[in-house]
Structure formats: structure tokens, C-alpha cells
Amino acid sequence: MNKKISIFLILGLFIALSITGMALAQALNYNLNVKVTPIDSNITKIYHVETTGSMRPLIVEGAESEFIVVHANDKLHVGDVAIYKWKNKLVLHRIVFKTELPNGTYYVFKGDNNLYPDQRLVPHSAVKHLLISVRYD
């Protein structure tokens, strides 16, 4: 099977599962994104996370998470936890799928506690920060 067709079939499956997951998540009252508030603006950024439960048990209410800025030439991997921007919202989820398309690298994200992946293909340019540590008080 052609590699391009395989990639689109996989992406189609992720999107179909995501649409189903979004409806189920809403029925179960899950929020699919995390609110983050910057605490400082150094090279590494620390955020206070208001959890919606989507990244439990890694991220819990009141946790301070430390991130590094993601640049255009940075390599991200399946399993990395990152913040991406989508429709003026910041979403903190884990990369579960990565693909190289002719116009760049794209990712599918999923909250660790969500049943299904997010229903979008996220371009590398939308990924803003990579998680490097979580502190619990």
C-alpha cells in the first residue's frame, strides 16, 4: 500500500475515533484542555496548571510545570508532553502520533486520562512548549 495512502488512513481513523471520543467526553463531563498561567518568563517557563483532569495522574491541580520553548528545528517525539495553541487556547497533552507530510511535521495529541485523541492534526508551528518537569506542593 502506498505510504501516503497509509498515513491518510491512519489519520482518518484517529479523527473518526476523536469525534466519537469528543461526544463521549462531553457526555462524561471531561474537559479536553488545560488552563495554564505563566509564572515567569525566563528561557524555561513555569506554569501553574488548573487541571481539567485530562492529564491525570501526571498533572494534578496546583502542580507547577516547567517547560522549554519549542523552536522550528526542534525534534519532538511520540510520548512527549507539550503545550500547543489551538483557536486561542493552550492545550497540554501528550503526543501520540507523529507524521511527516510534504508541508511539514504534524502531531496528534491525547490527554493521558482521555479515552480518545484530540480531533485535530497539530502542525509543529502550533507547538509552543515542551514539558520538562512537574512539581507538586
C-alpha distance (Angstrom), angle and dihedral (degrees) to the residues before:
residue distance angle dihedral
M1 . . .
N2 3.79 . .
K3 3.85 112.8 .
K4 3.82 92.1 -131.0
I5 3.81 91.9 52.2
S6 3.83 90.4 47.6
I7 3.80 91.8 52.5
F8 3.81 92.1 50.1
L9 3.81 91.7 47.5
I10 3.82 90.5 52.0
L11 3.80 91.4 46.5
G12 3.80 90.5 47.7
L13 3.80 89.9 52.9
F14 3.83 91.2 49.4
I15 3.80 90.9 49.7
A16 3.82 93.2 46.8
L17 3.80 91.2 49.6
S18 3.79 90.0 45.2
I19 3.79 94.2 53.8
T20 3.80 89.2 50.7
G21 3.81 89.5 45.1
M22 3.79 93.2 50.6
A23 3.80 91.4 55.2
L24 3.80 91.3 46.3
A25 3.80 92.6 45.4
Q26 3.79 90.9 51.5
A27 3.80 90.2 48.6
L28 3.83 89.0 52.0
N29 3.82 90.4 45.5
Y30 3.82 94.6 -116.9
N31 3.76 117.8 155.7
L32 3.79 112.1 -142.5
N33 3.80 100.1 -152.7
V34 3.78 137.8 53.1
K35 3.81 126.9 -131.2
V36 3.78 113.1 -132.5
T37 3.80 128.5 -171.4
P38 3.82 119.6 -161.6
I39 3.81 114.5 -123.1
D40 3.80 98.6 -177.0
S41 3.78 137.7 3.9
N42 3.80 104.6 -139.0
I43 3.80 122.8 128.2
T44 3.79 87.0 -79.7
K45 3.76 114.1 47.1
I46 3.77 126.5 -144.7
Y47 3.78 119.0 -154.0
H48 3.77 132.5 -168.0
V49 3.78 104.0 -136.9
E50 3.79 123.9 -143.7
T51 3.76 97.6 -160.8
T52 3.76 124.7 -144.8
G53 3.78 90.4 -169.5
S54 3.79 95.0 -104.8
M55 3.83 93.8 115.1
R56 3.82 99.4 39.3
P57 2.98 130.1 166.5
L58 3.83 93.0 24.2
I59 3.81 96.2 48.1
V60 3.81 118.6 35.1
E61 3.79 132.9 173.7
G62 3.78 112.0 -67.9
A63 3.80 95.6 16.0
E64 3.78 116.6 142.1
S65 3.76 111.5 -140.5
E66 3.79 125.6 -162.7
F67 3.78 120.5 -146.2
I68 3.78 139.4 179.2
V69 3.78 123.1 -140.4
V70 3.82 115.0 -100.8
H71 3.81 115.6 -133.2
A72 3.81 129.4 -160.8
N73 3.81 93.9 -101.0
D74 3.84 96.7 43.7
K75 3.79 117.2 116.2
L76 3.80 116.7 -130.5
H77 3.79 123.3 -169.4
V78 3.79 139.6 -155.1
G79 3.80 105.0 -87.7
D80 3.82 95.8 35.7
V81 3.81 116.6 125.4
A82 3.78 113.3 -137.9
I83 3.79 145.1 161.3
Y84 3.78 115.9 -117.2
K85 3.78 130.0 -178.4
W86 3.78 118.6 -124.3
K87 3.82 123.4 170.7
N88 3.84 92.9 -20.9
K89 3.82 92.3 -49.9
L90 3.79 128.1 109.6
V91 3.78 114.6 -132.6
L92 3.81 123.0 -166.2
H93 3.82 110.8 -159.4
R94 3.81 141.9 130.7
I95 3.82 124.2 -93.0
V96 3.81 108.2 -115.1
F97 3.81 100.3 167.6
K98 3.80 134.5 25.0
T99 3.78 128.6 -171.9
E100 3.79 137.0 176.5
L101 3.80 112.8 -137.3
P102 3.81 127.3 179.1
N103 3.81 90.8 -97.0
G104 3.81 97.1 46.0
T105 3.80 147.0 -71.6
Y106 3.80 120.1 -38.2
Y107 3.80 132.3 -171.9
V108 3.78 138.9 -159.5
F109 3.82 113.8 -145.8
K110 3.80 132.0 -160.9
G111 3.78 134.0 -175.2
D112 3.82 109.7 -119.9
N113 3.81 90.3 -125.8
N114 3.81 96.1 42.3
L115 3.78 120.2 98.7
Y116 3.80 95.5 -138.2
P117 3.81 138.6 27.1
D118 3.80 122.7 -95.8
Q119 3.80 111.0 -83.6
R120 3.78 97.2 -118.0
L121 3.76 142.6 76.2
V122 3.81 105.7 -125.8
P123 3.81 118.0 -150.5
H124 3.80 117.8 -136.2
S125 3.81 89.1 -114.8
A126 3.83 90.2 64.3
V127 3.83 93.3 56.4
K128 3.80 105.9 96.2
H129 3.83 108.7 171.0
L130 3.81 138.8 17.3
L131 3.82 120.1 -143.6
I132 3.81 113.9 -118.2
S133 3.82 102.8 164.8
V134 3.80 144.8 0.7
R135 3.81 123.3 -149.9
Y136 3.78 122.8 -161.4
D137 3.81 120.3 -159.4
